[in-house]
Amino acid sequence: MPPDDSRRRHREPAEAMLVRRAETGDEPAIARLWTLCDMAVPYNTPAWDTALCRGATHSRLFVGEIEARVVASAMAGHDDHRGWIYYVAVNPAWQGAGLGRVIVAHAERWLKDSGVWKVSLMIRPSNRQAMGFYEHLGYRETPRVVMAKTLAGDDDGD
Ligand SMILES: CC(C)(COP(=O)(O)OP(=O)(O)OC[C@H]1O[C@@H](n2cnc3c(N)ncnc32)[C@H](O)[C@@H]1OP(=O)(O)O)[C@@H](O)C(=O)NCCC(=O)NCCS
């Protein structure tokens, strides 16, 4: 689906956005962002996920800020040659201004600089908007079935 014209408005925010590694003090803003973007789930809280990522060497959580406010996020992780991207989120008030493209490019660059040659990501089947976005950025659907098993605690997540 070609992007509609409304998504081409206001390019300046993408240039104004500073992308940096998330820090401890960013947690409330990240939690707000993920809640706004419907990505916060009770079995995997933002506080838990961001703390795990900060302590790891093979993953990074990036935030994008404009005028000192967190407006975007992306998490990247890898096993030295294959990488994954998670938690790509742009505050709804700032969507359609190029911020998603910028923060994904930042996560891809970090993965590439870490030796990763291929990056994958998962999208809920109902999230057609995100599919269109990633397709536009060069991602292609690959025929795989994702299986999961919870190794700790109750299996109440998806
Ligand atoms: C998906 C999401 C990150 C996109 O961020 P965004 O800042 O609105 O996207 P951008 O403005 O950077 O768009 C980048 C490009 O993709 C295009 N695009 C965006 N959505 C598109 C769609 N559904 N179909 C086709 N193209 C699309 C834009 O037109 C733009 O094109 P251009 O740079 O060539 O002009 C954002 O909508 C979001 O946070 N959604 C909620 C959270 C979510 O679903 N995250 C993904 C989880 S898997």
The ligand as a Gaussian input file, in Angstrom:
#p B3LYP/6-31G(d) Opt

LIG

0 1
 C        4.859000       1.840000      13.342000
 C        5.423000       3.171000      13.820000
 C        6.681000       2.938000      14.656000
 C        5.803000       4.050000      12.602000
 O        6.427000       5.243000      13.055000
 P        6.220000       6.648000      12.299000
 O        7.124000       7.626000      12.935000
 O        4.768000       6.974000      12.274000
 O        6.693000       6.299000      10.812000
 P        7.541000       7.259000       9.847000
 O        6.846000       8.586000       9.775000
 O        8.962000       7.264000      10.255000
 O        7.388000       6.500000       8.476000
 C        8.545000       6.133000       7.712000
 C        8.102000       5.831000       6.312000
 O        7.190000       4.735000       6.319000
 C        6.008000       5.087000       5.609000
 N        4.894000       4.401000       6.235000
 C        4.506000       4.494000       7.531000
 N        3.442000       3.680000       7.747000
 C        3.197000       3.076000       6.554000
 C        2.210000       2.124000       6.126000
 N        1.318000       1.618000       6.978000
 N        2.243000       1.717000       4.839000
 C        3.163000       2.189000       3.988000
 N        4.117000       3.105000       4.332000
 C        4.116000       3.536000       5.599000
 C        5.909000       6.604000       5.758000
 O        5.112000       7.167000       4.735000
 C        7.354000       6.995000       5.646000
 O        7.751000       7.009000       4.291000
 P        8.929000       7.990000       3.736000
 O        9.984000       8.110000       4.830000
 O        9.440000       7.282000       2.522000
 O        8.251000       9.294000       3.460000
 C        4.352000       3.979000      14.633000
 O        3.171000       4.058000      13.868000
 C        4.026000       3.378000      15.977000
 O        4.681000       3.680000      16.975000
 N        2.993000       2.529000      16.030000
 C        2.543000       1.940000      17.302000
 C        3.544000       0.953000      17.849000
 C        3.798000      -0.192000      16.882000
 O        2.872000      -0.789000      16.335000
 N        5.099000      -0.499000      16.695000
 C        5.519000      -1.602000      15.870000
 C        5.526000      -2.853000      16.684000
 S        5.911000      -4.271000      15.720000

